[in-house]
């Protein structure tokens, strides 16, 4: 059991390509959502 858990955490080179692609896509989605949130805050700041 130890060898399988350590091999999965060996590094990015050992990661399943489909899993790596999924992580990249989700990271891009997160960055986009963060950008939208920042732009929304910037554009909709209440005027005093």
C-alpha positions as CSV (number, residue, x, y, z in Angstrom):
1,X,0.0,0.0,0.0
2,X,2.8,2.4,0.8
3,X,4.4,2.1,-2.7
4,X,1.2,3.0,-4.5
5,X,0.6,6.1,-2.4
6,X,4.2,7.3,-2.8
7,X,4.3,6.7,-6.5
8,X,1.1,8.8,-7.0
9,X,2.8,11.7,-5.2
10,X,6.2,11.2,-7.0
11,X,5.8,14.3,-9.1
12,X,3.9,15.9,-12.0
13,X,5.6,13.6,-14.5
14,X,3.8,10.6,-12.9
15,X,0.4,12.1,-13.0
16,X,-2.2,10.7,-15.4
17,X,-2.4,13.0,-18.5
18,X,-6.2,13.2,-18.2
19,X,-6.0,14.2,-14.6
20,X,-3.3,16.8,-15.4
21,X,-5.5,18.2,-18.1
22,X,-8.5,18.3,-15.8
23,X,-6.4,20.2,-13.1
24,X,-5.2,22.7,-15.7
25,X,-8.8,23.3,-16.9
26,X,-10.1,23.8,-13.4
27,X,-7.2,26.1,-12.6
28,X,-8.0,28.2,-15.6
29,X,-11.7,28.3,-14.6
30,X,-10.7,29.5,-11.1
31,X,-8.4,32.2,-12.5
32,X,-11.2,33.4,-14.8
33,X,-13.7,33.5,-11.9
34,X,-11.3,35.4,-9.7
35,X,-10.7,37.9,-12.6
36,X,-14.5,38.4,-13.0
37,X,-14.8,38.9,-9.2
38,X,-12.1,41.5,-9.2
39,X,-13.6,43.3,-12.2
40,X,-17.0,43.3,-10.6
41,X,-15.6,44.8,-7.4
42,X,-13.8,47.5,-9.5
43,X,-16.7,48.4,-11.6
44,X,-19.5,48.3,-9.0
45,X,-17.9,50.2,-6.1
46,X,-20.6,52.2,-4.4
47,X,-20.2,55.9,-4.9
48,X,-20.0,58.0,-1.7
